């Protein structure tokens, strides 16, 4: 019997090339929304660039007539002949008061956020979160009036206590007699002002922690604190950094509250309890009306330095978040 040879089947036809579909569905609403979103982003960049160009132009006019070193001179006398102004004192006061505010506010804010999200009963957590959010809506001038009438008089006792027990650190040594209108007082007031912002954002980040991670840690015998330390804090680290940068941005640019509490003076001193100091925003608000044209250019130049400082802080925060992003469970 003759054997039959199977007939080879023809090779399969090549698959058609895969073409990526357009994200746009062609609907008019989608096109309008895409155009508005893109236009909003471009408009934001244009506004930022316009602000930078305006500040740079007016600052160049002032710096060209300055007879001192703009970054190191401790005097501010644009009306003099020759005009002299510097921002060393303002830069020092702005940075120091913001550091004090962050050192006080961030740990307390993270603790409050953890209590609301993981410790407090539901009946207590909701009203407490509402009160914290409500504090963020209080106007700055209200904080300033409260600070001038209540915080300054009652903070003098704390200053004397810090001088007695921590005066050896030089920072908390009080060498001048006067009310507590100092950079330390400004830092305490700024800490109270940025506390609701940092708390609210941190609370929302902690609430986004996957429930399975916490339940797995509890199943392995971890305590409540160990769950927070191993699951909640690593997940929310980038969010806490972002919240802290939002608070720092407000602390750097706060005006009326600082102007109400601080006793301005162009002196750089690490004795934080001594009256005196100055910040960019407070100096601009206090001297803009009475300044001549050159003086206003000088104030705008100091505003340019604050603008650059804020951009550097935000850029550093983005770098930190990007480096820690791989350790966050948010991208899993």
C-alpha positions in Angstrom: 0.0 0.0 0.0 1.5 3.3 -1.1 2.3 5.7 1.7 0.8 9.2 1.5 2.9 12.3 2.1 1.2 15.0 4.0 0.9 18.3 2.2 2.7 21.1 4.0 0.3 23.9 5.0 1.2 27.4 3.7 3.1 29.7 6.1 0.8 32.0 8.1 0.3 35.4 6.7 2.3 38.1 8.6 0.4 39.9 11.2 -0.6 43.5 10.3 1.5 46.1 12.0 0.1 47.3 15.3 -0.8 50.9 15.1 -1.3 52.9 18.3 -4.7 54.4 18.5 -5.0 58.1 19.1 -5.9 59.0 22.7 -8.4 61.5 21.2 -11.8 60.1 20.5 -12.6 62.9 18.1 -15.4 64.3 20.2 -15.7 68.1 20.4 -15.7 68.0 24.2 -12.4 66.1 24.4 -10.8 68.5 22.0 -12.0 71.5 23.9 -10.8 70.0 27.2 -7.4 69.1 25.7 -7.0 72.6 24.3 -7.9 74.2 27.6 -5.6 72.0 29.6 -2.7 72.6 27.2 -3.4 76.4 27.1 -3.5 76.5 30.9 -0.1 74.9 31.2 1.4 77.3 28.6 -0.3 80.3 30.2 1.3 79.3 33.6 4.7 79.2 32.0 4.2 82.5 30.3 3.1 84.1 33.6 6.1 82.7 35.5 8.4 83.9 32.7 6.8 87.4 32.7 7.3 87.7 36.5 10.9 86.6 36.2 11.6 89.1 33.4 9.9 92.0 35.2 11.8 91.3 38.5 15.1 90.9 36.7 14.7 94.1 34.7 13.8 96.3 37.8 16.4 94.6 39.9 19.1 95.3 37.3 18.2 99.0 37.4 18.7 99.1 41.2 21.8 97.0 41.4 23.5 99.1 38.7 23.2 102.1 41.0 24.1 100.3 44.2 27.4 101.3 45.7 27.6 98.4 48.1 27.6 94.6 47.7 24.0 93.6 47.2 24.3 90.2 48.8 26.5 91.1 51.8 25.9 94.7 52.8 24.0 95.0 56.1 22.7 98.5 55.3 19.5 99.6 53.5 19.6 103.2 52.4 18.5 103.6 48.8 17.8 107.4 49.4 21.5 108.0 50.3 24.1 109.5 48.1 25.5 107.1 47.0 22.6 104.7 47.5 23.5 101.6 49.5 21.3 98.6 50.1 21.9 94.9 50.7 19.8 91.9 51.4 22.1 89.9 53.7 20.0 90.6 56.8 16.7 89.9 55.0 18.0 86.6 53.6 19.3 85.6 57.0 16.0 86.5 58.7 13.8 84.8 56.1 15.8 81.6 56.2 16.2 81.4 60.0 12.6 82.1 60.8 11.4 79.5 58.2 13.8 76.9 59.6 12.5 77.5 63.1 8.9 77.2 61.8 9.6 74.0 60.0 11.4 72.5 63.0 8.4 73.1 65.2 5.5 72.5 62.8 6.5 69.4 60.8 6.9 66.9 63.7 3.7 68.2 65.3 1.8 68.1 62.0 2.9 64.5 61.2 1.9 63.5 64.7 -1.6 65.1 64.4 -2.0 63.5 60.9 -1.1 60.0 62.3 -3.5 60.5 65.2 -6.4 61.5 63.0 -5.8 58.7 60.4 -4.8 55.8 62.6 -5.5 56.4 66.2 -8.5 58.6 66.8 -12.0 57.1 66.8 -14.1 57.9 63.8 -16.4 60.2 65.8 -13.4 62.2 66.9 -11.3 62.1 63.8 -13.9 63.8 61.5 -14.5 66.9 63.7 -10.8 67.2 64.5 -9.9 67.1 60.8 -12.5 69.7 60.1 -11.1 72.0 62.8 -7.5 71.6 61.4 -8.7 72.4 57.9 -10.6 75.4 59.2 -7.4 76.8 60.7 -5.9 77.1 57.3 -8.6 79.5 56.3 -7.8 82.1 59.0 -6.4 85.3 57.4 -2.8 86.2 58.0 -3.7 89.5 59.7 -5.7 87.7 62.3 -2.7 85.5 63.2 -0.6 88.7 63.3 -3.0 90.5 65.7 -3.2 87.4 67.9 0.6 87.1 67.8 1.1 90.8 68.8 -1.4 90.9 71.6 -1.1 87.4 73.0 1.9 85.5 71.8 4.5 88.2 72.2 3.7 89.0 75.9 3.3 85.4 77.0 6.4 84.2 75.1 8.7 86.2 77.2 8.5 83.6 79.9 9.6 80.9 77.5 12.5 83.1 76.3 13.7 83.5 79.9 13.5 79.8 80.5 15.4 79.0 77.3 18.0 81.5 78.2 18.4 80.0 81.7 18.7 76.4 80.7 19.9 76.6 77.0 21.8 79.8 77.0 25.0 77.9 76.7 24.1 77.0 73.1 24.6 80.7 72.1 21.5 80.5 69.9 19.1 80.7 72.9 21.2 83.2 74.8 19.3 86.4 75.4 21.7 89.3 75.6 19.3 92.3 75.1 16.4 93.4 77.2 13.1 93.8 75.4 9.9 92.2 74.5 9.8 89.0 72.5 9.7 90.6 69.0 12.4 88.3 67.7 13.0 85.8 64.9 12.2 83.0 67.3 8.8 84.5 68.0 8.2 84.9 64.2 9.2 81.2 63.8 6.7 80.1 66.4 3.9 82.2 64.8 4.8 80.8 61.3 4.8 77.3 62.7 1.2 77.8 63.9 0.2 79.2 60.5 1.7 76.4 58.4 0.6 73.6 60.8 -2.9 73.1 59.2 -1.4 72.9 55.7 1.2 70.3 56.5 -1.3 68.3 58.7 -4.1 68.2 56.0 -1.8 67.0 53.2 0.0 64.5 55.4 -3.3 63.1 56.7 -4.7 62.6 53.2 -1.4 60.8 52.2 -1.5 58.5 55.2 -5.1 57.6 54.4 -4.0 56.3 51.0 -1.8 53.6 52.5 -3.0 50.2 51.1 -5.0 48.5 53.8 -3.5 45.1 52.8 0.0 46.3 53.8 -1.2 47.3 57.3 -3.2 44.1 57.7 -0.2 42.0 56.6 2.0 43.7 59.2 -0.6 43.2 61.9 -1.0 39.5 61.0 2.8 39.1 61.4 2.5 40.4 65.0 3.5 44.0 64.5 2.3 46.6 67.0 0.5 49.7 65.9 3.6 51.8 66.0 5.6 49.1 64.1 2.9 49.2 61.4 3.2 52.9 61.1 7.0 52.8 61.1 7.2 50.0 58.5 4.2 50.6 56.3 2.7 54.1 56.7 5.7 56.3 57.0 7.7 54.8 54.1 4.6 55.0 51.9 3.9 58.6 52.8 7.4 60.0 53.0 7.2 61.8 49.6 3.8 63.2 50.5 5.1 64.5 53.8 8.0 66.2 52.0 5.5 67.8 49.5 3.4 69.0 52.4 6.4 70.4 54.2 7.4 72.3 51.0 4.0 73.8 50.8 4.3 75.0 54.4 7.8 76.3 53.7 6.6 78.3 50.8 4.0 80.1 52.9 6.6 80.6 55.7 9.0 82.2 53.2 6.5 84.6 51.8 4.4 85.5 54.8 4.0 89.3 55.1 1.4 90.8 57.4 1.7 88.4 60.4 5.5 88.9 60.4 5.3 92.6 60.0 2.9 92.8 63.0 5.1 90.7 65.3 8.7 91.4 64.3 10.7 94.4 65.5 12.8 95.0 62.3 16.5 95.9 62.5 19.3 95.4 60.0 21.5 93.3 62.3 22.6 89.7 61.8 22.7 87.8 65.1 22.5 84.2 66.0 20.9 85.2 69.3 17.4 84.3 68.2 15.8 85.5 71.4 17.0 89.1 70.9 14.5 91.6 69.5 15.2 92.5 65.8 15.7 90.9 62.4 13.9 91.2 59.1 12.5 89.2 56.3 12.0 89.9 52.6 8.2 90.1 52.6 8.0 92.2 55.8 10.6 94.7 54.5 8.8 95.1 51.2 5.4 95.6 52.8 6.9 98.1 55.4 8.9 100.3 53.0 7.2 100.1 49.6 4.8 103.1 50.1 7.5 105.5 51.4 10.2 104.5 49.0 11.2 106.5 45.9 11.7 105.0 42.5 15.1 103.7 43.2 14.0 102.4 46.6 11.2 100.5 44.9 13.6 99.0 42.4 15.7 97.9 45.3 12.7 96.3 47.0 11.8 94.5 43.8 15.4 93.3 43.6 15.0 91.8 47.1 11.8 90.2 45.8 13.7 88.7 43.0 16.0 87.0 45.5 13.0 85.6 47.4 11.6 84.4 44.0 14.8 82.6 43.2 15.0 81.2 46.8 11.5 79.8 46.5 12.3 78.2 43.1 15.4 76.6 44.6 13.5 75.2 47.5 10.8 73.7 45.3 13.4 72.3 42.9 15.3 70.6 45.8 12.0 69.2 47.1 11.3 67.7 43.7 14.7 66.1 43.6 14.2 64.6 47.0 10.8 63.2 46.1 12.2 61.8 42.8 15.0 60.0 44.6 12.6 58.6 47.2 9.9 57.7 44.7 11.2 54.2 44.2 10.7 53.4 47.9 7.1 54.6 47.9 4.2 52.1 47.6 2.3 54.7 45.7 3.8 53.5 42.4 3.3 49.8 42.9 
